[in-house]
Amino acid sequence: MTTARHDYLPAMGQRWLLFLYDPLTRLWGVPKVHEELLDRADVRPGQDVLDIGCGTGNLLIALAERASGVHLNGIDPDPAGLRRARRKARRAGAKIEFKQAYAGSLPFPDASLDRVLSSFMLHHLGEEETARAMGEIKRVLRPGGQLHIVDVSGVAKSGRRLARRHPHLVGDLPARVLGTLRAAGFSEVTENGRGSGRFGGHVFYRAVS
């Protein structure tokens, strides 16, 4: 399996701003969105779970607090974010394995995971990277395993200022996500709810391997 290498965007856009990430995500209401994502994922004891783009580990730590006997894994390309995630997991008493890796080259064997989660990561990837990541997720999920995503809903082409900062958000992002999931071979591909918060609108997706 070859390893793809891409530039990545740190959690706050600049590495030196990482210390602001956790307080700002709390202010924006992201923990509530994480709980909604975990409700949809319905993780069971004994399952193997991966969070792609885990950042500072908030989603996995929340999952560790609500589900016992789950094998938790997180990947992210940012070593600084992973260092913070490991410290937070130790303080919380959560057993989580964090690895530095990219979504397009997952360090897991074929058919080895029951759930893959992704929270506000997908819009950072271009179309080719997204397609590569979906192919990798399909590869590592067991038959019947589930992918659960939450991400921003995108902006219309008239949202020029935001589009200049985040060109991947232009147009109908949900349609692109659903189309990429189907092209990767997932079944039961659905938009699984919407919501809004201080950071804007977000969309939940579900797909089955």
C-alpha positions as CSV (number, residue, x, y, z in Angstrom):
1,M,0.0,0.0,0.0
2,T,1.6,3.3,-1.1
3,T,1.5,6.3,1.2
4,A,0.0,9.5,-0.2
5,R,1.4,12.8,1.0
6,H,-0.5,16.0,0.8
7,D,-0.3,19.4,2.4
8,Y,-2.8,19.7,5.2
9,L,-4.5,22.5,7.1
10,P,-3.8,22.6,10.8
11,A,-6.9,22.7,13.1
12,M,-6.9,26.5,13.4
13,G,-5.3,27.2,10.0
14,Q,-2.0,28.0,11.7
15,R,0.0,25.7,13.9
16,W,0.7,28.4,16.5
17,L,-3.1,28.8,17.0
18,L,-3.7,25.2,18.0
19,F,-4.2,26.3,21.7
20,L,-7.4,28.0,20.7
21,Y,-8.9,25.0,19.0
22,D,-10.6,23.3,22.0
23,P,-12.1,26.5,23.6
24,L,-13.4,27.7,20.2
25,T,-15.0,24.4,19.3
26,R,-16.8,24.4,22.7
27,L,-17.9,27.9,22.1
28,W,-19.2,27.0,18.6
29,G,-21.2,24.0,20.0
30,V,-19.2,21.3,18.3
31,P,-19.4,18.9,21.3
32,K,-23.2,18.7,20.9
33,V,-22.7,17.9,17.2
34,H,-20.3,15.2,18.2
35,E,-22.9,13.6,20.5
36,E,-25.4,13.7,17.6
37,L,-22.9,12.0,15.4
38,L,-22.2,9.3,18.0
39,D,-25.9,8.7,18.5
40,R,-26.2,7.9,14.8
41,A,-23.1,5.7,14.7
42,D,-24.5,3.4,17.5
43,V,-21.2,2.0,18.4
44,R,-21.3,-1.3,20.3
45,P,-18.9,-3.1,22.7
46,G,-16.2,-5.0,21.0
47,Q,-16.3,-2.9,17.8
48,D,-13.2,-1.4,16.1
49,V,-13.7,2.3,15.4
50,L,-11.6,4.9,13.5
51,D,-11.9,8.6,13.6
52,I,-10.4,10.2,10.5
53,G,-9.0,13.7,11.0
54,C,-9.2,13.2,14.8
55,G,-7.5,16.6,15.6
56,T,-7.1,16.9,19.3
57,G,-9.2,13.8,20.0
58,N,-12.5,15.3,21.2
59,L,-14.8,12.9,19.3
60,L,-12.9,9.8,20.4
61,I,-12.7,10.9,24.0
62,A,-16.5,11.6,24.0
63,L,-17.0,8.1,22.6
64,A,-14.8,6.5,25.2
65,E,-16.9,8.2,27.9
66,R,-20.2,6.7,26.6
67,A,-19.1,3.2,25.2
68,S,-17.0,0.6,27.0
69,G,-15.1,-2.2,25.4
70,V,-14.6,-0.4,22.1
71,H,-11.3,-0.4,20.3
72,L,-10.6,3.3,19.5
73,N,-8.3,4.6,16.8
74,G,-7.6,8.1,15.5
75,I,-5.5,9.4,12.6
76,D,-4.5,12.9,11.7
77,P,-1.6,14.3,9.6
78,D,-0.8,17.0,12.3
79,P,1.7,15.8,14.9
80,A,1.0,18.7,17.2
81,G,-2.7,17.9,17.3
82,L,-1.9,14.3,18.0
83,R,0.4,15.2,20.8
84,R,-2.4,17.2,22.4
85,A,-4.9,14.4,21.7
86,R,-2.7,11.8,23.5
87,R,-2.3,14.1,26.5
88,K,-6.0,14.7,26.8
89,A,-6.8,10.9,26.4
90,R,-4.4,10.1,29.2
91,R,-6.0,12.7,31.5
92,A,-9.4,11.3,30.7
93,G,-8.3,7.7,31.2
94,A,-9.3,6.8,27.7
95,K,-7.5,4.1,25.8
96,I,-7.1,5.4,22.3
97,E,-4.5,4.6,19.7
98,F,-3.5,7.7,17.7
99,K,-1.4,7.5,14.5
100,Q,-0.1,10.1,12.1
101,A,-1.6,9.3,8.7
102,Y,-3.6,10.7,5.9
103,A,-7.2,9.8,4.9
104,G,-6.0,8.6,1.5
105,S,-3.6,6.0,2.9
106,L,-5.1,4.4,6.0
107,P,-2.7,2.3,8.1
108,F,-5.2,-0.5,8.7
109,P,-5.7,-4.0,7.1
110,D,-8.5,-4.7,4.7
111,A,-11.9,-5.3,6.4
112,S,-10.6,-4.6,9.9
113,L,-13.0,-1.9,11.2
114,D,-16.7,-1.7,12.2
115,R,-17.2,2.0,12.2
116,V,-15.4,4.9,10.6
117,L,-16.2,8.4,11.8
118,S,-15.3,11.8,10.3
119,S,-16.1,15.2,11.9
120,F,-15.7,18.5,10.0
121,M,-12.7,17.1,8.0
122,L,-14.0,16.2,4.6
123,H,-14.3,19.8,3.2
124,H,-10.6,20.2,3.6
125,L,-10.0,17.7,0.9
126,G,-10.1,18.2,-2.9
127,E,-12.2,16.0,-5.1
128,E,-9.3,13.6,-5.9
129,E,-8.3,13.3,-2.3
130,T,-11.9,12.8,-1.2
131,A,-12.3,10.0,-3.7
132,R,-9.1,8.4,-2.6
133,A,-10.1,8.6,1.1
134,M,-13.5,7.1,0.4
135,G,-11.9,4.2,-1.4
136,E,-9.6,3.6,1.6
137,I,-12.5,3.8,4.0
138,K,-14.4,1.2,1.9
139,R,-11.3,-1.0,2.0
140,V,-10.8,-1.0,5.8
141,L,-14.5,-1.4,6.7
142,R,-15.8,-4.9,7.3
143,P,-18.8,-6.0,5.3
144,G,-21.8,-4.3,6.8
145,G,-19.5,-1.8,8.6
146,Q,-20.7,1.8,8.6
147,L,-19.2,5.2,7.8
148,H,-20.7,8.2,9.6
149,I,-19.7,11.8,8.6
150,V,-20.7,15.2,9.8
151,D,-19.4,18.2,7.8
152,V,-20.3,21.8,6.9
153,S,-23.1,22.2,4.4
154,G,-21.1,24.3,2.0
155,V,-21.9,27.7,0.5
156,A,-23.6,29.0,-2.6
157,K,-21.4,30.5,-5.3
158,S,-22.4,33.9,-4.1
159,G,-20.6,33.4,-0.8
160,R,-17.4,34.8,-2.3
161,R,-15.5,35.7,0.8
162,L,-15.9,32.2,2.4
163,A,-15.2,30.6,-1.0
164,R,-11.9,32.4,-1.3
165,R,-10.8,31.0,2.1
166,H,-12.3,27.5,1.5
167,P,-12.7,26.9,-2.2
168,H,-13.8,23.3,-1.6
169,L,-17.1,24.7,-0.1
170,V,-18.3,26.3,-3.3
171,G,-21.5,24.7,-4.7
172,D,-23.5,21.8,-3.5
173,L,-21.2,20.0,-1.1
174,P,-23.8,17.4,0.1
175,A,-24.4,16.3,-3.5
176,R,-20.7,15.9,-4.1
177,V,-20.2,13.9,-0.9
178,L,-23.1,11.6,-1.7
179,G,-21.9,11.1,-5.2
180,T,-18.4,10.3,-4.1
181,L,-19.7,7.7,-1.5
182,R,-21.7,6.0,-4.2
183,A,-18.8,6.0,-6.6
184,A,-16.6,4.3,-4.0
185,G,-19.1,1.4,-3.8
186,F,-20.9,2.1,-0.6
187,S,-24.5,1.0,-0.2
188,E,-27.4,2.7,1.8
189,V,-25.8,6.1,1.1
190,T,-28.0,8.7,2.9
191,E,-28.0,12.2,4.1
192,N,-28.8,11.5,7.7
193,G,-29.9,14.9,9.1
194,R,-29.0,18.5,9.2
195,G,-28.4,21.1,11.8
196,S,-27.0,24.6,12.4
197,G,-24.8,26.3,14.9
198,R,-22.6,29.3,15.5
199,F,-20.2,28.1,12.8
200,G,-23.0,27.6,10.2
201,G,-24.9,24.7,8.9
202,H,-23.8,21.0,9.0
203,V,-24.9,17.8,7.4
204,F,-24.8,14.2,8.6
205,Y,-24.1,11.3,6.2
206,R,-24.3,7.5,6.6
207,A,-23.1,4.8,4.3
208,V,-22.6,1.0,4.6
209,S,-19.7,-1.0,3.3
